[in-house]
Amino acid sequence: MPEALVVLTTLPDRAAALQLAEELLARRLAACVNVLAECTSVYRWEGKVENATEVPVLIKTRAALYPEVEAAISELHPYELPEIIAVPVGCGLADYLDWVGAETTISIG
């Protein structure tokens, strides 16, 4: 069973979130990407409290791919400083975690 991660990020709108999801899947960097309902984020940026409508995204991948996932998000993300947080999956349905591993592995031949 491969070590799995859930990587979280937020995007400014649904179109950008779906575009990121599709690109991560095309590159086989994610087995599944959940594009959630928009939310309001309240945060401090450059000394001011801001709030923005954002779309949260949950990316299921393998821990070994984290550097590539981070690089892809950074490349494709419209924000100057995107939220990119990885949470290790301590437990989960073995068959699901095996599927995550299989979907993020490029088979040769």
C-alpha atoms as one frame of an Amber mdcrd trajectory, in Angstrom:
protein
   0.000   0.000   0.000   1.638   3.294  -1.089   1.871   6.200   1.321  -0.960
   8.540   0.358  -1.374  12.291   0.765  -4.248  14.700   0.536  -3.018  18.031
  -0.820  -5.205  21.067  -0.213  -5.305  24.282  -2.169  -7.835  26.998  -2.981
  -8.480  28.729  -6.283 -10.309  31.931  -7.136 -13.131  30.259  -9.104 -14.568
  26.926 -10.220 -13.122  27.151 -13.746  -9.571  27.523 -12.410 -10.145  24.671
  -9.942 -11.434  22.342 -12.664  -8.552  23.275 -14.963  -6.034  22.431 -12.211
  -7.837  19.151 -11.473  -7.817  18.080 -15.110  -4.145  18.941 -15.543  -3.093
  17.031 -12.415  -5.027  13.994 -13.658  -3.556  14.303 -17.158  -0.049  14.311
 -15.665  -1.000  11.331 -13.431  -0.052  13.371 -10.366  -3.465  12.752  -8.780
  -5.864   9.826  -8.700  -8.804  12.014  -7.732  -9.383  15.723  -7.211 -12.417
  16.958  -5.306 -13.510  20.442  -6.354 -15.659  21.628  -3.477 -18.304  24.330
  -3.172 -17.020  27.875  -2.931 -16.318  29.308   0.484 -15.246  32.594   2.016
 -11.626  32.770   3.149 -10.610  35.413   5.687  -6.871  36.007   5.971  -4.177
  38.592   6.614  -2.245  39.650   3.504   0.361  42.406   3.373  -0.753  43.806
   6.715  -4.493  43.936   5.947  -7.325  41.568   6.750  -8.850  40.391   3.483
 -11.713  38.140   2.521 -12.258  36.383  -0.751 -14.535  33.819  -2.305 -12.479
  30.737  -3.150 -12.967  27.157  -4.303 -11.254  24.524  -2.120  -9.624  21.567
  -3.847  -8.607  18.218  -2.305  -5.991  16.284  -4.288  -5.419  12.567  -3.596
  -1.900  11.463  -4.513   1.158   9.506  -3.372   3.633  11.053  -0.936   6.474
  10.318  -3.372   4.845  12.662  -5.901   4.488  15.634  -3.550   7.382  17.659
  -5.045   5.890  17.281  -8.536   2.376  18.087  -7.320   3.640  21.207  -5.542
   5.550  22.306  -8.642   2.503  21.760 -10.878   0.200  23.704  -8.552   2.733
  26.543  -8.353   3.065  26.579 -12.152  -0.670  26.546 -12.869  -2.004  28.590
  -9.932  -2.973  32.221 -10.524  -2.076  33.409  -6.995   1.256  34.963  -6.078
   1.360  32.746  -2.970  -0.948  29.741  -3.320  -2.025  27.700  -0.340  -0.445
  24.266  -0.727  -0.793  22.014   2.311  -0.195  18.262   2.333  -1.767  16.014
   4.940  -0.525  12.432   5.227  -3.174   9.727   5.139  -2.580   7.637   8.264
  -5.331   5.124   7.621  -7.768   4.356   4.866  -9.491   1.623   2.936  -6.621
  -0.463   1.557  -8.291  -0.999  -1.820  -8.850   2.757  -2.232  -5.266   3.582
  -1.281  -4.013   0.917  -3.699  -6.155   2.562  -6.398  -4.580   5.963  -5.611
  -1.171   4.367  -6.047  -2.124   2.653  -9.295  -3.683   5.793 -10.821  -0.589
   7.863 -10.066   1.871   5.375 -11.512   2.754   5.435 -15.172   2.950   1.890
 -16.461   5.507   1.200 -19.152   4.687  -1.383 -21.772
